[in-house]
Amino acid sequence: MSGPCVFLGMHAIIASEPMRGLLSLVERVARSNATVLITGESGAGKELVARAVHHYSMRSHKPWVDLSCAALPEHLLESELFGYDKGAFSGADAPKPGLFELAHQGTIFLDEIGELDPKMQVKLLRVLDGVAYYRLGGVRKISVDVRVVAATNQDLESAVAEGRFRGDLYHRLSQITLTVPALRSRMEDIAPLARYFLAQQDPQMRFSDAALAVLTRHSWPGNIRELRNVVTKAAILAQSSVIVPEDLPLGVAQSSLNGHANTTSLDGMERRMILEALEATGGHQQMAAARLGISRRTLSRKLKLYESEGVASV
């Protein structure tokens, strides 16, 4: 891949060798019909890679459908994926095709696949194996031709070992595995991404060299999502058209600029981001989880941990 690209409306701002290599691999993988599992930290850019798979595939002119497996409870997730017929349940006044039907001959992207309920894991495995299925309340079997791309920030091999994820489904999903490197592992992408996000806020603004140095030295535990948030805040709160280190809401700007080690732990940064998201959403956990790019279950686990450590949430 050379130069900036747009994958299904999402801009790819890539300068680093690791990401150039990954996108080159994506181009080759996309030509097959193999199921693809995309792994990487939250906010690292897994959805961009998934969209690139569809963009470069022979299915690029066919439907693209995406769903977060953590966004819906089990009973709603089943009806979203597989649809339902009229009368299947109270309120089902008309038939509704599922996402697999809507994605026929195209690609379906299942984000946060590690959050999938065991019952749904069985149903998904059968569809991946080409078994026809019924809509909820249906009497006619449906067959679909869909390429499945899934993503997770979890260690699914550990989940399989612990009995939380089916081994057969894991192997079926991971015919090809693509790993998106964390932002701290591709420092060359930080400045171009920061400039892109700043231009979205105000094309007249720019970063000072010192501010870019601070951004480059930051560890970015929240990856691209955190970078976008920092740039957005800086653009709004800066007192001039040039963003300087003091404008960056990192809390470690000066020590980073002076070459000292960043003494703020990743856990501390993660906690700060979670508490800030909760504050911004008035304590609404589902909305906070969406802002952070994690599942509601993961957020709840983190909050319980903070409570046990005596740290107030919101």
C-alpha positions as CSV (number, residue, x, y, z in Angstrom):
1,M,0.0,0.0,0.0
2,S,1.3,3.5,-0.9
3,G,-0.2,6.8,0.1
4,P,-3.3,7.4,2.1
5,C,-6.3,5.1,1.6
6,V,-10.0,5.1,2.5
7,F,-11.5,1.8,3.5
8,L,-15.3,2.0,3.5
9,G,-15.2,5.6,4.6
10,M,-12.4,5.1,7.2
11,H,-9.2,6.9,6.5
12,A,-5.9,5.0,6.8
13,I,-3.1,7.2,8.0
14,I,-0.1,5.0,7.9
15,A,3.6,5.9,7.9
16,S,5.3,3.1,10.0
17,E,6.9,0.0,8.5
18,P,4.9,-2.4,10.8
19,M,1.6,-1.0,9.5
20,R,2.8,-0.9,5.9
21,G,3.8,-4.5,6.2
22,L,0.4,-5.4,7.8
23,L,-1.6,-3.7,5.0
24,S,0.6,-5.5,2.4
25,L,-0.3,-8.8,4.1
26,V,-4.0,-7.8,4.2
27,E,-4.0,-7.3,0.4
28,R,-2.8,-10.9,-0.1
29,V,-5.1,-12.4,2.5
30,A,-8.1,-10.5,1.1
31,R,-8.0,-12.4,-2.2
32,S,-8.9,-15.6,-0.5
33,N,-12.2,-16.5,1.2
34,A,-10.4,-17.6,4.4
35,T,-11.9,-16.5,7.7
36,V,-9.8,-13.8,9.3
37,L,-9.2,-13.2,13.0
38,I,-7.8,-9.7,13.9
39,T,-6.1,-9.4,17.3
40,G,-4.7,-6.4,19.1
41,E,-5.2,-3.9,21.9
42,S,-8.4,-1.9,22.2
43,G,-8.2,1.2,20.0
44,A,-5.2,0.0,17.9
45,G,-7.1,0.0,14.6
46,K,-8.6,-3.5,14.2
47,E,-11.8,-2.2,12.5
48,L,-9.6,-0.4,9.9
49,V,-7.8,-3.6,9.1
50,A,-11.2,-5.5,8.8
51,R,-12.5,-2.9,6.4
52,A,-9.3,-3.2,4.4
53,V,-9.8,-6.9,4.1
54,H,-13.2,-6.3,2.5
55,H,-11.9,-3.4,0.4
56,Y,-9.2,-5.5,-1.2
57,S,-11.4,-8.7,-1.6
58,M,-13.4,-10.0,-4.5
59,R,-16.4,-9.2,-2.4
60,S,-15.7,-5.4,-2.2
61,H,-18.7,-4.5,-4.3
62,K,-21.0,-6.7,-2.2
63,P,-22.4,-5.9,1.3
64,W,-20.3,-5.0,4.3
65,V,-22.1,-5.6,7.6
66,D,-20.6,-5.1,11.1
67,L,-21.7,-5.8,14.6
68,S,-20.1,-5.7,18.1
69,C,-20.8,-8.9,19.9
70,A,-20.6,-7.1,23.2
71,A,-23.2,-4.5,22.3
72,L,-26.3,-6.6,22.7
73,P,-27.6,-9.2,25.2
74,E,-27.7,-12.8,24.0
75,H,-31.4,-12.9,23.0
76,L,-31.1,-9.8,20.9
77,L,-27.8,-10.8,19.4
78,E,-29.3,-14.0,18.1
79,S,-32.2,-12.2,16.4
80,E,-29.8,-9.6,14.9
81,L,-27.5,-12.2,13.4
82,F,-30.0,-14.8,12.3
83,G,-33.2,-12.7,12.0
84,Y,-36.8,-13.8,12.9
85,D,-40.1,-14.6,11.3
86,K,-43.4,-12.9,12.0
87,G,-44.8,-14.1,15.4
88,A,-41.5,-15.4,16.6
89,F,-42.0,-13.4,19.8
90,S,-44.2,-10.7,21.2
91,G,-43.7,-7.6,19.0
92,A,-42.5,-9.5,16.0
93,D,-45.2,-8.1,13.7
94,A,-43.2,-8.7,10.5
95,P,-40.3,-10.9,9.4
96,K,-36.8,-9.4,9.8
97,P,-33.7,-10.8,7.9
98,G,-30.6,-11.3,10.0
99,L,-27.2,-9.7,9.4
100,F,-25.9,-12.9,7.9
101,E,-28.6,-12.7,5.2
102,L,-27.9,-9.0,4.7
103,A,-24.2,-9.8,4.2
104,H,-24.9,-12.5,1.6
105,Q,-22.0,-12.7,-0.9
106,G,-20.2,-10.0,1.1
107,T,-18.4,-9.7,4.4
108,I,-19.7,-9.7,8.0
109,F,-17.4,-8.2,10.7
110,L,-17.9,-9.5,14.2
111,D,-16.1,-7.2,16.7
112,E,-15.3,-8.3,20.2
113,I,-15.8,-11.9,19.3
114,G,-14.4,-13.0,22.7
115,E,-17.5,-11.7,24.4
116,L,-19.8,-14.2,22.5
117,D,-22.0,-16.3,24.7
118,P,-21.3,-20.1,24.6
119,K,-24.7,-20.8,23.1
120,M,-24.0,-18.3,20.3
121,Q,-20.6,-19.7,19.8
122,V,-22.2,-23.1,18.8
123,K,-24.6,-21.4,16.4
124,L,-21.8,-19.3,14.8
125,L,-19.7,-22.4,14.4
126,R,-22.4,-24.2,12.5
127,V,-22.9,-21.2,10.1
128,L,-19.1,-21.0,9.5
129,D,-19.2,-24.7,8.6
130,G,-21.8,-24.0,6.0
131,V,-24.8,-25.5,7.8
132,A,-28.1,-23.9,6.9
133,Y,-30.0,-22.3,9.8
134,Y,-33.5,-21.1,10.7
135,R,-34.6,-17.6,11.6
136,L,-36.1,-17.4,15.1
137,G,-39.5,-18.8,14.8
138,G,-38.8,-19.8,11.2
139,V,-39.8,-23.0,9.3
140,R,-37.5,-22.5,6.2
141,K,-33.8,-23.1,6.4
142,I,-31.5,-20.3,5.1
143,S,-28.1,-20.7,3.5
144,V,-25.7,-17.8,3.1
145,D,-22.4,-17.2,1.4
146,V,-20.6,-14.8,3.7
147,R,-16.9,-14.1,4.5
148,V,-16.5,-13.7,8.3
149,V,-13.9,-11.4,9.7
150,A,-13.7,-11.3,13.5
151,A,-11.7,-9.1,16.0
152,T,-10.8,-9.3,19.6
153,N,-8.6,-7.7,22.2
154,Q,-8.6,-10.9,24.3
155,D,-6.2,-13.8,24.3
156,L,-8.5,-16.3,22.8
157,E,-6.0,-19.2,23.2
158,S,-6.1,-18.6,27.0
159,A,-9.9,-18.3,26.9
160,V,-10.0,-21.7,25.1
161,A,-7.6,-23.2,27.8
162,E,-9.9,-21.8,30.5
163,G,-13.1,-23.1,28.9
164,R,-14.5,-19.7,28.1
165,F,-14.2,-20.0,24.4
166,R,-14.8,-23.1,22.2
167,G,-11.5,-24.4,20.7
168,D,-13.2,-25.6,17.5
169,L,-14.7,-22.1,16.9
170,Y,-11.3,-20.5,17.6
171,H,-9.6,-22.6,15.0
172,R,-12.4,-22.0,12.5
173,L,-12.1,-18.2,13.0
174,S,-8.4,-18.1,12.9
175,Q,-7.7,-19.6,9.5
176,I,-5.7,-16.4,9.0
177,T,-4.7,-14.3,12.1
178,L,-3.7,-10.7,11.7
179,T,-2.2,-8.8,14.7
180,V,-2.5,-5.0,14.8
181,P,0.6,-3.5,16.6
182,A,-0.1,-1.1,19.5
183,L,0.5,2.5,18.7
184,R,3.6,2.6,21.0
185,S,5.2,0.0,18.7
186,R,4.8,2.2,15.6
187,M,5.9,5.6,16.7
188,E,6.2,6.8,13.1
189,D,2.4,6.8,12.9
190,I,1.8,9.1,15.9
191,A,2.7,12.5,14.3
192,P,0.7,11.9,11.0
193,L,-2.3,10.6,13.0
194,A,-2.1,13.6,15.3
195,R,-2.0,16.1,12.4
196,Y,-4.9,14.3,10.7
197,F,-7.0,14.5,13.9
198,L,-6.1,18.1,14.4
199,A,-7.0,19.1,10.8
200,Q,-10.4,17.5,11.4
201,Q,-10.9,19.9,14.4
202,D,-9.3,23.0,12.9
203,P,-7.2,23.0,9.7
204,Q,-5.6,26.3,10.8
205,M,-4.0,24.9,13.8
206,R,-0.6,23.1,14.1
207,F,1.6,21.4,16.6
208,S,4.9,22.8,17.8
209,D,7.9,20.5,17.4
210,A,8.0,20.2,21.2
211,A,4.4,19.1,21.3
212,L,5.0,16.5,18.6
213,A,8.0,15.2,20.6
214,V,5.8,14.8,23.7
215,L,3.1,12.9,21.7
216,T,5.8,10.7,20.2
217,R,7.2,9.8,23.6
218,H,3.9,9.0,25.2
219,S,3.1,5.3,25.7
220,W,-0.5,5.5,24.5
221,P,-2.2,2.7,26.5
222,G,-5.5,3.7,24.8
223,N,-3.8,3.6,21.4
224,I,-5.3,5.6,18.5
225,R,-8.6,6.3,20.4
226,E,-6.6,7.9,23.2
227,L,-4.6,10.0,20.7
228,R,-7.7,11.3,19.0
229,N,-9.1,12.2,22.4
230,V,-6.0,14.1,23.5
231,V,-5.7,16.0,20.2
232,T,-9.4,16.9,20.3
233,K,-9.1,18.3,23.8
234,A,-5.9,20.2,22.9
235,A,-7.5,21.8,19.8
236,I,-10.5,23.0,21.9
237,L,-8.5,24.3,24.9
238,A,-5.4,25.7,23.3
239,Q,-5.0,29.4,23.6
240,S,-3.4,29.9,20.2
241,S,-3.2,28.3,16.8
242,V,0.0,26.5,17.8
243,I,-0.4,23.6,20.2
244,V,2.5,23.5,22.7
245,P,3.3,20.8,25.3
246,E,1.3,22.6,28.0
247,D,-1.9,22.2,25.9
248,L,-1.7,18.4,25.8
249,P,-3.9,16.8,28.5
250,L,-1.4,14.0,29.3
251,G,-0.2,15.0,32.8
252,V,3.4,13.9,31.9
253,A,4.3,16.4,29.1
254,Q,7.1,18.1,30.8
255,S,8.8,15.0,32.2
256,S,8.6,13.4,28.8
257,L,9.9,16.5,27.1
258,N,12.9,16.6,29.4
259,G,13.8,13.0,28.5
260,H,12.8,11.5,31.9
261,A,11.1,8.1,32.0
262,N,7.3,8.2,32.0
263,T,6.6,7.3,35.6
264,T,2.8,6.9,35.1
265,S,2.1,3.2,34.9
266,L,-0.1,1.8,32.2
267,D,-2.6,0.7,34.8
268,G,-2.8,4.2,36.2
269,M,-3.4,5.6,32.7
270,E,-6.1,3.0,32.0
271,R,-7.8,3.8,35.3
272,R,-7.7,7.6,34.6
273,M,-9.2,7.0,31.1
274,I,-12.0,4.8,32.6
275,L,-12.9,7.3,35.3
276,E,-12.8,10.2,32.8
277,A,-15.2,8.3,30.5
278,L,-17.6,7.6,33.3
279,E,-17.5,11.2,34.4
280,A,-18.1,12.4,30.8
281,T,-21.2,10.1,30.5
282,G,-22.6,10.8,33.9
283,G,-21.8,7.4,35.2
284,H,-23.5,5.5,32.4
285,Q,-21.4,2.4,32.0
286,Q,-22.7,1.3,28.6
287,M,-21.9,4.7,27.1
288,A,-18.6,4.9,28.9
289,A,-17.6,1.4,27.6
290,A,-18.5,2.5,24.0
291,R,-16.3,5.6,24.4
292,L,-13.4,3.5,25.6
293,G,-13.9,0.8,22.9
294,I,-14.3,-2.0,25.5
295,S,-17.2,-4.2,26.4
296,R,-19.6,-3.4,29.3
297,R,-18.4,-6.7,30.9
298,T,-14.8,-5.6,30.8
299,L,-15.6,-2.2,32.2
300,S,-17.6,-3.8,35.1
301,R,-14.6,-6.0,35.9
302,K,-12.3,-3.0,36.0
303,L,-14.6,-1.1,38.3
304,K,-14.9,-4.0,40.7
305,L,-11.1,-4.2,40.8
306,Y,-10.9,-0.4,41.6
307,E,-13.5,-0.8,44.3
308,S,-11.6,-3.6,45.9
309,E,-8.5,-1.3,45.9
310,G,-10.4,1.5,47.5
311,V,-10.5,3.7,44.4
312,A,-13.8,5.5,43.9
313,S,-15.4,5.3,40.5
314,V,-18.2,7.7,39.8
